[in-house]
């Protein structure tokens, strides 16, 4: 066993067959995409690809394909998920639409207004937190997700796993880990995510110019590494029993993370109820584990990744998540993108009237119509290869269409919009009308000069950019100070991602509470530093106090003209007459004139200084 917890026997989640896995990596859903003549279609795929990393259209004043982020909704030629370039064919065909695209000048009316927003609980912080007159500390917020029961489970199963490894002949010193030690271990994993060093051992090095004194105050290097090698979320005995079922329907490929997986999902939903606008996206957790792909896949990332489908609200809070295992007992036959969204949209928990935003991998007519029937609105970018989207070229956008040109087609509750920015952008919505008069600033060349002009923008595009920008915020918060360290045990990678989710949600709760209490929130780094200190049971360093001398200074500085002698005057502590001076250290108003030096008398008299 090495420093990073490498194991030759580290079973990972099962995957689907290689074709399905390849489709997901390439951003293709065979149940929803029509992929005839794909090679010809991909020549125009840049114009229909959507954004995952969104730039807010209201704030951007420059737009050129070379200067934009590679995946922006301004129509840039992105590198995000798009149709596969592999040759595939489907027997299904779509006839061209009879009606052509309409312009922004033609009126559009929502045939079915969005459902009223009727959440099951009041959105935001739940009463146990919202009614708290004091702002909980970072550690108290974190323990809402990693509660005492979760820590006890981690301790018990880690001790069992250590005993199993010792019985197998592994050589290391071990004493049973306690709850306090487990908190310190988690605190140290957060600490190692702030300063970056190549190896975990480097944090305890003393013969280095980068040596640090903090880690050795929390626990020894060998103790931390021993816990890191043996950390375990599930019972090893039950793991072996579950492994014996591999290949049957009773086998649970997520058994090694199941206790924490279930408890964290419940905690995320119990502490906070989401706002009306939700977004669905996926996150990737890189791992060196031997995840059992059945064969090598073309264009697969160099490092295998564990994929999570995530439901976020407009603050970036992670409401719910599912780990993609490549198979689902709840598959509907409508495709992975459909099942991924519907697995997160629990009407019994959420209520109705929510608005769902998603990128082009998830958007399909089948999904949006189903969400509409369930009382959820939906909006998202779409790809032209999707089943059910308009195929007509009548009055369609062309490459010569001026910036800001809008075309739309309505088919019942579904609105299909195409908008010309630097490239063509395609959006489908059940929430919006085609055009409501919104504009956005763009830099365009006119008369030989570049000028900022206002161009029309569909409200669906504007709202999509605003909401999906919060996905970027959540990913940035998780990625900025991640506790992730490379490991060949896939479940250790997932554990660290669970810690990152809990920390990020805790920070967002902190900001919400500070807003309600009209307090200044901590910065993200300051929050992490305080959380680490509290989990490690090390008091944070006290702020440096400014030292003042007992010298007279002006009560009100910066006065000018005739106000120099009058501004800020207060009654002298000794004589009671007005003075513009005070003691810098004592903050006591004291006279300082030729015939009355109260400042000297005050500080030379023992009885006076005790007043």
Secondary structure, 3 states (H helix, E strand, C coil): CCCCCCCCCCCCCCCCCHHHHHHHHHCCCCCCECCCCHHHHHHHHHHHCCCCCCCCCCCCCCCCCCCCCCCCCCCCCCCCCCCCCCCCCCCCCCCCCCCCCEECCCCCCCCCCCCCCEECCCCEECHHHHCCCCCCCHHHHHCCCCCHHHHHHHHHHHHHHHHHHHHCCCCCCCCCCCHHHHHHHHHHHHHCCCCCCCCHHHHHCCCCCCCCCHHHHHCCHHHHHHHHHHCCCCCHHHHHHHHCCCCCCCCCCCHHHHHHHHHHHHHHHHHEECCCEEEEEEEEEECCCCCCCCCCCCCCCCCCEEEEEEEEECCCCEEEEEECCCCCCCCCCCCHHHHHHHHHCCHHHHEECCEEEECCCCCCHHHHHHHHHCCCEEEEECCCCECCCCCCCCCCCCCCCCCCCEEEEEECCEEEEEEECCCEEEEEECCCCCCCCCEEEEEEEECCEEEEEEEECCHHHHHHHHHHHHHHHHHHHHHHCCCCCCCCCHHHHHHHHHHHHHHHHHHHHHHHHHHHCCCCCCCHHHHHHHHHHHHCCCCCCCCCCCCCCCCEEECCCCCCHHHHHCCCCEECCCCCCEECEEECCCCCECCCECCECHHHHHHHCHHHHCC
